[in-house]
Amino acid sequence: MSDDDGDLMSRLCAGDDEALDALMDRWQAALRGFLYRYLHNEEDAADVALETFVRVYRNREKFRPGAKFSTWMFSIALNLSRDHARYGRSRPVVALEDDALAAASDRSAEASDVAPDTDLLRVEMARAVRAAVEALPDQLRSAVLLCEYENLTHAEAAAATGCSAKAVETRLYRARQLLRDALQRHLR
């Protein structure tokens, strides 16, 4: 029995619901990470991740054999995220990640020979990058999250966003320019 995503989708289409469990185990962490970066809220990310897998199950017959599962899944997640943001269903942002970064910074400063101010600069840079990515227009932010954070190719990101690979490449170029401008003072 193969654990390939395509094989798992074939099994799911044939009525093997355990294949969905395997896909969820394999993709849940990456999907929730992507959704958190897009939605900026842990609860919303968990809700949309669950809804994504519900849609995968409901639309399993629409999956094209030979297609890449991750591209199809991220496309569903991206559309659900956009709907979620568009209709204002999101809750206030809880900055748990900032607390986690600070705690990790405190631990790493105690456990390493790196100067505390270097760790503080790393945490500050991480916050600045996160804020700059969040400030990007939706199409540019989607391209950055899919290609840079989820390591999808331009073609895979294009399939997930419903545009051409060249459009993804252009969006990444524009996003990098905006990020470079926004992070200018941190890059000196």
Residue frames relative to the residue before (quaternion, step in Angstrom):
aa qw qx qy qz dx dy dz
M 1.0000 0.0000 0.0000 0.0000 0.00 0.00 0.00
S 0.2973 -0.7832 0.5272 0.1425 3.59 -0.62 1.17
D 0.3289 -0.7400 0.5528 0.1965 3.55 -1.17 0.63
D 0.3215 0.7503 -0.5099 0.2714 3.59 1.22 0.39
D 0.5775 -0.6149 0.4082 0.3489 3.60 -0.99 0.83
G 0.6470 0.5214 -0.3185 0.4561 3.58 0.96 -0.84
D 0.6495 0.5041 -0.3089 0.4780 3.56 1.02 -0.83
L 0.6409 0.5192 -0.3262 0.4617 3.56 1.00 -0.79
M 0.6469 0.4989 -0.3244 0.4768 3.59 1.00 -0.75
S 0.6170 0.5294 -0.3462 0.4682 3.61 1.03 -0.71
R 0.6523 0.5042 -0.3086 0.4744 3.56 0.98 -0.86
L 0.6384 0.5265 -0.3234 0.4589 3.58 1.01 -0.84
C 0.6560 0.5048 -0.3033 0.4720 3.59 0.97 -0.85
A 0.6805 0.4808 -0.2801 0.4767 3.57 1.14 -0.64
G 0.6607 -0.5466 0.2995 0.4183 3.59 1.26 0.10
D 0.5274 0.6191 -0.4159 0.4070 3.60 1.26 0.11
D 0.2190 -0.8250 0.5104 0.1040 3.59 0.00 1.30
E 0.5536 0.6045 -0.3971 0.4127 3.60 1.18 -0.37
A 0.5495 0.6047 -0.3940 0.4209 3.59 1.20 -0.42
L 0.6148 0.5310 -0.3469 0.4688 3.59 1.08 -0.68
D 0.6144 0.5421 -0.3474 0.4561 3.60 1.01 -0.76
A 0.6609 0.5041 -0.3055 0.4645 3.58 0.95 -0.88
L 0.6491 0.5022 -0.3171 0.4753 3.60 0.98 -0.80
M 0.6486 0.5107 -0.3190 0.4655 3.58 0.97 -0.82
D 0.6373 0.5205 -0.3304 0.4623 3.60 0.95 -0.84
R 0.6934 0.4967 -0.2703 0.4466 3.56 0.93 -0.95
W 0.8278 0.3061 -0.1076 0.4577 3.59 0.82 -1.00
Q 0.4698 0.7170 -0.4411 0.2659 3.61 1.14 -0.30
A 0.6802 0.4944 -0.3148 0.4403 3.63 0.78 -0.91
A 0.6753 0.4836 -0.2986 0.4701 3.59 0.87 -0.91
L 0.6558 0.5168 -0.3062 0.4574 3.56 0.97 -0.87
R 0.6799 0.4771 -0.2983 0.4702 3.59 0.87 -0.89
G 0.6117 0.5400 -0.3496 0.4604 3.59 1.07 -0.67
F 0.6498 0.5073 -0.3047 0.4770 3.56 0.94 -0.92
L 0.6943 0.4850 -0.2790 0.4526 3.57 0.84 -0.98
Y 0.6235 0.5254 -0.3507 0.4607 3.60 1.03 -0.69
R 0.6622 0.4938 -0.3100 0.4708 3.57 0.95 -0.87
Y 0.6795 0.4790 -0.2921 0.4727 3.60 1.07 -0.63
L 0.7928 0.3400 -0.1549 0.4816 3.58 0.83 -0.98
H 0.2982 -0.8011 0.4710 0.2181 3.61 1.25 -0.42
N 0.7012 0.3782 -0.2712 0.5401 3.57 1.10 0.61
E 0.4799 -0.7071 0.4475 0.2635 3.58 -0.72 1.13
E 0.6827 0.4911 -0.2985 0.4513 3.60 0.84 -0.95
D 0.6520 0.5019 -0.3136 0.4740 3.57 0.96 -0.86
A 0.6382 0.5257 -0.3263 0.4581 3.58 0.99 -0.83
A 0.6564 0.4989 -0.3109 0.4728 3.59 0.94 -0.84
D 0.6550 0.5171 -0.3108 0.4550 3.60 0.96 -0.87
V 0.7002 0.4568 -0.2740 0.4755 3.57 0.86 -0.96
A 0.5975 0.5446 -0.3663 0.4607 3.62 1.08 -0.62
L 0.6556 0.4997 -0.3077 0.4753 3.56 0.92 -0.87
E 0.6622 0.4947 -0.3048 0.4731 3.58 0.92 -0.88
T 0.5949 0.5582 -0.3638 0.4496 3.60 1.08 -0.65
F 0.6968 0.4561 -0.2810 0.4770 3.59 0.87 -0.90
V 0.5784 0.5464 -0.3746 0.4760 3.59 1.16 -0.52
R 0.6692 0.4878 -0.2926 0.4782 3.59 0.97 -0.89
V 0.5887 0.5487 -0.3704 0.4639 3.60 1.04 -0.69
Y 0.6789 0.4910 -0.2899 0.4626 3.57 0.88 -0.95
R 0.6877 0.4934 -0.2879 0.4480 3.58 0.83 -0.99
N 0.7768 0.3389 -0.1558 0.5074 3.56 1.01 -0.86
R 0.2515 0.8204 -0.4874 0.1618 3.58 1.23 0.33
E 0.6382 0.5357 -0.3278 0.4452 3.60 1.08 -0.65
K 0.6467 0.5262 -0.3158 0.4529 3.60 1.22 -0.44
F 0.5129 0.6347 -0.4278 0.3886 3.60 1.22 -0.23
R 0.3307 -0.7554 0.5384 0.1737 3.55 -0.80 1.05
P 0.4401 -0.6730 0.5190 0.2899 3.60 -0.74 0.98
G 0.7504 0.3340 -0.2781 0.4979 3.55 -0.90 0.94
A 0.5754 0.5619 -0.3848 0.4528 3.59 1.24 -0.31
K 0.5009 -0.6377 0.4862 0.3256 3.56 -1.21 0.42
F 0.4688 -0.7128 0.4505 0.2631 3.58 -0.65 1.15
S 0.6618 0.5278 -0.3333 0.4150 3.61 0.83 -0.94
T 0.6305 0.5275 -0.3368 0.4591 3.60 1.00 -0.75
W 0.6601 0.5005 -0.2980 0.4742 3.57 0.93 -0.92
M 0.6668 0.5070 -0.2980 0.4577 3.59 0.89 -0.93
F 0.6801 0.4740 -0.2990 0.4727 3.62 0.88 -0.92
S 0.5952 0.5525 -0.3624 0.4573 3.60 1.11 -0.58
I 0.6471 0.4994 -0.3079 0.4870 3.58 0.95 -0.87
A 0.6742 0.5048 -0.2923 0.4529 3.58 0.88 -0.97
L 0.6516 0.5165 -0.3165 0.4565 3.57 0.96 -0.85
N 0.6593 0.4953 -0.3108 0.4726 3.59 0.94 -0.82
L 0.6516 0.4978 -0.3173 0.4763 3.59 0.96 -0.79
S 0.6401 0.5278 -0.3224 0.4557 3.60 1.01 -0.80
R 0.6503 0.5077 -0.3140 0.4699 3.55 0.96 -0.85
D 0.6411 0.5081 -0.3203 0.4777 3.58 0.97 -0.83
H 0.6405 0.5404 -0.3141 0.4462 3.55 0.95 -0.92
A 0.6983 0.4560 -0.2653 0.4838 3.58 0.88 -0.95
R 0.6480 0.5517 -0.3136 0.4211 3.58 0.97 -0.89
Y 0.7685 0.3654 -0.1963 0.4873 3.55 0.88 -0.87
G 0.5047 -0.7244 0.3847 0.2691 3.56 1.24 0.39
R 0.3763 0.7488 -0.4776 0.2636 3.55 1.09 0.61
S 0.5244 0.6602 -0.4241 0.3306 3.56 1.18 -0.12
R 0.4357 -0.6784 0.5388 0.2442 3.49 -1.24 0.64
P 0.6819 -0.4530 0.3377 0.4644 3.61 -1.19 0.17
V 0.5287 -0.6424 0.4623 0.3068 3.52 -1.12 0.74
V 0.1663 -0.7525 0.6313 0.0871 3.54 -0.96 0.95
A 0.2843 -0.8066 0.4997 0.1375 3.56 -0.49 1.18
L 0.0402 0.8246 -0.5597 0.0720 3.57 0.65 1.11
E 0.6212 0.5700 -0.3476 0.4104 3.55 1.01 -0.78
D 0.6268 0.5353 -0.3455 0.4486 3.60 1.02 -0.73
D 0.6448 0.5066 -0.3178 0.4760 3.59 1.00 -0.81
A 0.6463 0.5141 -0.3157 0.4673 3.56 1.00 -0.84
L 0.6414 0.5157 -0.3259 0.4652 3.58 0.98 -0.80
A 0.6614 0.5047 -0.3105 0.4599 3.58 0.94 -0.87
A 0.6574 0.5007 -0.3130 0.4682 3.59 0.95 -0.86
A 0.6525 0.4971 -0.3157 0.4770 3.59 0.95 -0.84
S 0.6298 0.5321 -0.3298 0.4598 3.54 1.04 -0.76
D 0.6423 0.5190 -0.3198 0.4645 3.59 0.97 -0.85
R 0.6734 0.4931 -0.2949 0.4653 3.59 0.93 -0.93
S 0.6904 0.4745 -0.3031 0.4543 3.57 0.86 -0.89
A 0.6200 0.5348 -0.3543 0.4518 3.60 1.05 -0.61
E 0.6604 0.4962 -0.3046 0.4742 3.57 1.06 -0.76
A 0.7557 0.4252 -0.2030 0.4548 3.57 0.95 -0.90
S 0.7552 0.3661 -0.2183 0.4980 3.61 1.16 -0.16
D 0.5529 -0.5969 0.4745 0.3359 3.48 -1.37 0.16
V 0.4646 0.6791 -0.4469 0.3510 3.59 1.29 0.01
A 0.5236 -0.6499 0.4566 0.3083 3.54 -0.96 0.90
P 0.5792 -0.6142 0.4066 0.3493 3.60 -0.98 0.81
D 0.6424 0.5282 -0.3427 0.4369 3.60 1.00 -0.70
T 0.5959 0.5457 -0.3612 0.4655 3.61 1.16 -0.51
D 0.6479 0.4976 -0.3122 0.4849 3.59 0.98 -0.82
L 0.6384 0.5269 -0.3224 0.4592 3.56 0.97 -0.83
L 0.6441 0.5154 -0.3163 0.4684 3.58 1.01 -0.81
R 0.6298 0.5300 -0.3288 0.4629 3.59 1.05 -0.76
V 0.6604 0.4941 -0.3041 0.4768 3.58 0.94 -0.90
E 0.6517 0.5109 -0.3146 0.4640 3.58 0.95 -0.86
M 0.6511 0.5067 -0.3131 0.4705 3.59 0.97 -0.82
A 0.6362 0.5248 -0.3327 0.4574 3.60 0.97 -0.82
R 0.6519 0.5036 -0.3100 0.4747 3.59 0.97 -0.83
A 0.6586 0.5129 -0.3108 0.4546 3.57 0.94 -0.88
V 0.6465 0.5059 -0.3185 0.4740 3.59 0.96 -0.84
R 0.6466 0.5175 -0.3188 0.4609 3.59 0.91 -0.92
A 0.6721 0.4876 -0.2997 0.4698 3.62 0.89 -0.90
A 0.6537 0.5108 -0.3175 0.4593 3.60 0.97 -0.80
V 0.6478 0.4932 -0.3219 0.4832 3.60 0.98 -0.79
E 0.6442 0.5262 -0.3218 0.4524 3.61 0.95 -0.83
A 0.6842 0.5029 -0.2807 0.4473 3.59 1.08 -0.73
L 0.5073 0.6536 -0.4285 0.3631 3.62 1.22 -0.24
P 0.5657 -0.5536 0.4694 0.3914 3.59 -1.17 0.49
D 0.7044 -0.5233 0.2918 0.3807 3.56 -1.14 0.73
Q 0.6938 0.4792 -0.2993 0.4465 3.61 0.75 -0.97
L 0.6666 0.4862 -0.3013 0.4779 3.58 1.00 -0.78
R 0.6473 0.5160 -0.3182 0.4621 3.59 0.97 -0.86
S 0.6323 0.5337 -0.3322 0.4528 3.59 0.97 -0.82
A 0.6566 0.5103 -0.3115 0.4598 3.58 0.92 -0.89
V 0.6604 0.5027 -0.3058 0.4666 3.59 0.93 -0.88
L 0.6803 0.4942 -0.3018 0.4493 3.60 0.82 -0.96
L 0.6981 0.4718 -0.2832 0.4581 3.59 0.87 -0.89
C 0.7538 0.4022 -0.2227 0.4694 3.60 0.84 -0.94
E 0.7655 0.3877 -0.2108 0.4681 3.59 0.79 -0.95
Y 0.7594 0.3684 -0.2100 0.4934 3.59 0.93 -0.82
E 0.7678 0.3316 -0.1857 0.5159 3.59 0.99 -0.81
N 0.3773 -0.7786 0.4316 0.2552 3.59 1.35 0.02
L 0.3033 0.7229 -0.5552 0.2779 3.58 0.96 0.80
T 0.4961 -0.6205 0.5057 0.3363 3.56 -1.14 0.57
H 0.6744 -0.4682 0.3598 0.4433 3.56 -1.28 0.21
A 0.6484 0.5200 -0.3161 0.4573 3.59 0.98 -0.83
E 0.6644 0.4948 -0.3056 0.4695 3.60 0.95 -0.84
A 0.6527 0.4950 -0.3102 0.4825 3.59 0.98 -0.83
A 0.6165 0.5407 -0.3416 0.4591 3.58 1.06 -0.72
A 0.6545 0.4998 -0.3116 0.4741 3.58 0.95 -0.85
A 0.6706 0.5034 -0.3017 0.4538 3.59 0.99 -0.81
T 0.7582 0.3789 -0.2041 0.4898 3.60 1.03 -0.75
G 0.4618 -0.7102 0.4296 0.3128 3.58 1.25 -0.18
C 0.6124 0.4996 -0.3793 0.4813 3.57 1.05 0.72
S 0.6409 -0.5176 0.3801 0.4206 3.59 -1.24 -0.12
A 0.6282 -0.5196 0.4140 0.4050 3.56 -1.27 0.34
K 0.6200 0.5374 -0.3382 0.4609 3.59 1.07 -0.70
A 0.6271 0.5234 -0.3361 0.4689 3.60 1.04 -0.73
V 0.6298 0.5151 -0.3313 0.4778 3.60 1.01 -0.78
E 0.6424 0.5222 -0.3195 0.4611 3.58 0.94 -0.88
T 0.6614 0.4992 -0.2962 0.4750 3.59 0.96 -0.87
R 0.6486 0.5148 -0.3137 0.4647 3.58 0.98 -0.85
L 0.6412 0.5111 -0.3242 0.4717 3.58 1.00 -0.78
Y 0.6329 0.5303 -0.3280 0.4589 3.58 0.97 -0.83
R 0.6820 0.4746 -0.2848 0.4781 3.58 0.88 -0.97
A 0.6398 0.5243 -0.3268 0.4571 3.59 0.98 -0.82
R 0.6589 0.5076 -0.3144 0.4576 3.59 0.92 -0.86
Q 0.6193 0.5279 -0.3440 0.4685 3.58 1.05 -0.71
L 0.6791 0.4844 -0.2893 0.4696 3.57 0.88 -0.94
L 0.6493 0.5080 -0.3170 0.4689 3.58 0.99 -0.79
R 0.6290 0.5307 -0.3321 0.4610 3.58 0.98 -0.83
D 0.6615 0.4960 -0.2996 0.4761 3.59 0.97 -0.89
A 0.6874 0.4961 -0.2836 0.4483 3.58 0.89 -0.94
L 0.7571 0.3732 -0.1918 0.5007 3.59 1.08 -0.72
Q 0.2458 0.8274 -0.4787 0.1603 3.58 1.31 0.19
R 0.7173 0.4614 -0.2776 0.4421 3.58 0.74 -0.99
H 0.6511 0.5079 -0.3106 0.4707 3.60 1.16 -0.54
L 0.6765 0.5176 -0.2870 0.4382 3.58 1.16 -0.57
R 0.5189 0.6521 -0.4131 0.3673 3.60 1.21 -0.14
